[in-house]
């Protein structure tokens, strides 16, 4: 698929690393987790391939009559053909996309290696996924009904806050699409004679095209979200290193034993994000970095 390949080709990125502040421990920042790129993905194993367009068309054809079709029957055939074929096409195209993702698995794991951007949480309590920061250049905002304009050389925004997770994210969380199996069309909505088959075939082709397009649009949307989140985490770490962002603060505590009459926890460790990441608006606190404009101090 040309669109799929072009999306992947545009996603080569570099990783910039920064620190994460913790409290409740005198140890230095934990190192990033070891690489876990994984092996070959089998995203379609154990499932039969959904019907192709030709198979779906053969399955929905029956009857040999040649009667005229009234308006009500015409509408029912049209809606059924559009709906059933769109669902079948979406299922088929999603299956094809999963096969393509299997072939690109190693590359995607290298391009979007979340091991490089997440932090180990203190005391083996999981991982800290950093905030997602978006960046825009030459930002202009028009307000007051067009009477005022505000421009900025660069504009940053925290799109998603940092969070604690038990498992390191991967590209699969974004790109592996879930889809329900297409139900068989009800016999009452299938064409039963020649004129009905003409109506069905016409709208079946349109529904199939729409279903494939919807699957590809879903992939494109998820790919854009994956790229935004991953590069946004890289951007966050760069800004922390440059002093433009005050990193989120994680506290940790530990108790030997804790519980109730019904349950008991031994060696319980607790980690909490105390303060979210925030921007530093005072340029005097920024560290020297390469910028396209000078900052007065």
N, C-alpha and C positions, 0 to 999 in steps of 0.2 A: 504494500500500500504506500503510494507516494507520500500522502499526507503524514502517515505514521513515521516514515523514514526521515522526512524533512523536519518533523518535530524533534526527533532524537538528535539529528545533526546539529541543531541549534542550541543544544543544551550542554555543551562542554563548558565546565566551570572550574575555577580554582578555589582553594579553600584557604581562608585566613582565620587564624586561631586567636582567641582571647581568653581571659580568665573568668572565673566565677567566684564571688566572695562568699565565704561560709563563716558562721559563728558557731560557738559551742565546741570548737576543736582547735588546738594549736597546730595541727598538722598542716602542711602546705596543701595547695589545691590537688585534688585527685587527678591522676593522669586520665586521658581519654580511654575508653574501653578498647580492648584488642579488636582488630579487624575481624569481622564475621561476614564475609562477602557471600558465603553460601555456595552451593553447587548448582547443578542444573535444575531448573524449575520444571515441574510437570503440572501445569495449570489446567490441562484438559484431560489428564489421565483418568480412567475409570468412567468416562462419560462418552456416549456415542455422539458422533457428529450430528448436529441438527440438520434438518432438510435443506437442500439447496432450492433455488427458485424453481428449477425444472421439476424436482421431486414434489414440491408443494403444489405446483400447477397440476401435475398428474393426479395427485391425491384428491383434489377438489373438483374433478370433472366427472360428470355422470349424466346419464339420460341421452335420448336421441330425438325428442320431439321438436316441434317448430312452431309453437304458439306465441302469440303476441304477449308482451309483458306489460301489466298495468303499472301505474305510477307508484302505488304503495309497494308492490313487489320489487320494482326497480330500486326504490330507496333502500329497502331491506338488503337487497343483494349488494348494492354499492357500499353501504356502511359495513356489512359483514366482510366483504372483500378487502376493503381498506384496513379494517381492524385486525383481522386474522393474519393477513399477509404482512402487515407492519410488525406484528409481534413475532412472527416466524423469522422475518428478515433481521430484526434486532437480535434475536437469539443466535441466528447463524453468524451475523457479522461479529457479535461479541465473542463467539467461539473462535472465529478466525483471528481476531485481535489477540486473544489469549495465546494462540499458537505463535503469533508473531512476537509476543512478549517473551515466550519461552526461548525463542531464538536469540533475543536481545538481552537475556537475563544477566549475563556476566557484565556486559557493557553498562547496563542500567545500575547494577550494584556498584560499579566503580564510579560512574558519573554522580550518583546520588548516595554516597557513602555516609550515612548519618552517624557512623562511628566517629567521624572527624569533627562533628559539630556538637554532639551531646556531651554531657559531663556525667561522670559517676557521682551519684548522690553519696553523702557521707554514710559511713557505717553499713555499707552494703544494703542500702534500702532502695535500690533501683537506679534510675537515671533522671537527670535534669535535662529536659528539652528546652533550649533557649528560646527567647521571644523571636518573633518574626518581624523584621523591620523592612519597610518599603522605602525606596528612595526615588525621587524625581528631580529632574533638572528644569530650570527655567519655568518654575511654577507661577501661574498667574490666577488670581481670584478676583472676580468682578462682583461687587456688592452694591447695595443701596440703589437697586434698579438701574445699574449702569453708570452711576455718578461717581463711583470710587473703584480704583483698581490697585491691588496689592501684588507685587511681584517678588519672587525670591530666587536666588541663584540655585539653591538646593532646598529640597523639602523632604523631611523624614517623618515617618509615622510608624508607631508600633501596631501592627496588624493583629497579632496574636500574642498574648502574654506567655511567659515561661510556665512550664508545668512539670510535674513529676510523673514518671511512667515506670511500669515494671519491665517493659520490653522496649528495646531500641526500635524506633520506627524504621520503615524501609519504603522503597518505591512501590512495593506491592500493596501497601495500605492505601495508596492513591489510585493506582492504575488497574488493579484486578477488579473487573466489573462483576457484580452479581446479577444474575438474570434468572427469572423463573422459566420453566419449560412451557412452551406454547401449547395451550389446550387444543384438542381436535375441534374443528368447526362443527357446529350442530348441523345435522342433516337438513333441518328446515331452512337453513340459510345457504345451502349449497345449490348451485345451478342444476336444474333438472332437464333442461332442453336447450336447443341450439341458440335461441335468442338470449336466454339467460346466461349461457356460457359466454357470449360476446360481452355482455355487461360485466360479468365476473372477471374475465380476462383483462378487460380494460382497467378496472380499478385495482385488481390484484397487482398489476405491474406498478401502478402508482404507489400503492401501499408498501410494496417491497422496496421501492426506491426510498420512501420516507423512513422506513425502519432501519435500513442500512445507514442512512444519513444521521439518524438519531444516535446510533451506536458510535459513529465516528465523531460526532459532536461531543458526546459524553467523554470519549477518550481525550479529545482536544482540551476540554474544560478541566479534566482531572490532571492532564499533563501540565497545563498552565498553573494549576494550584500547587502541584508538586514542585515545579520550578520556583514559584514565588516563595513557598515556605522554605525550601532548602537554601536558596540564595539569600532569603531574608534572615535566616539563622547565621549564615556566613557574614552578612552585613552587620548584624548585631555584635558579633565578636570583634569585628574590625572597629566598630565605633567604641566599644568598651576599651579596646587597646589604645584608641586615639583620645580617650577622655571625653567623648561627646555623649556617652551614655554611662550612667551609674548602674552597675550590674545588679541583678536581683540578689537578695540576701537570703541564704538558706541557714536555718538553725537546726541543731540536732540535740537529742537527749537520749538517755538510756536508763532503764530501771532493771534491777535484777529479776524481779518477779512482780506480776500484776495479774489480777483476775477477779472472778466472782465465784460464788458457790458452784456455778455451772461450767465455767471455763477458766483456764489458767494459761498465762503467757510467761515464759521464762526467757530472760535476756531480751526483753522488748526494747526495740530501738525505734525512735520516732524522728522524722525529718519534716520540716515545714518551711514553706516559702514565706518568710516574714515580710519582706518588702519587694514589691515588683520593680522591674527595671524602669528607670526614668531618664529623660533627656537632661543634659547639663547645658543650660542656656547661657552660662557665663563663659565667653571665649577665653578669659584669662586662665581658666582651669583646663583648657584643651591642651593636648600634647602636640608638638610639631609633627605634621604629616603633610604629604604632598597634596596641595589643593590648587584649584585654578584661580583662586582669588586670595588676597592677603587679608588677614584678620588683625584689626587694630587692638593693641593691648594697653 
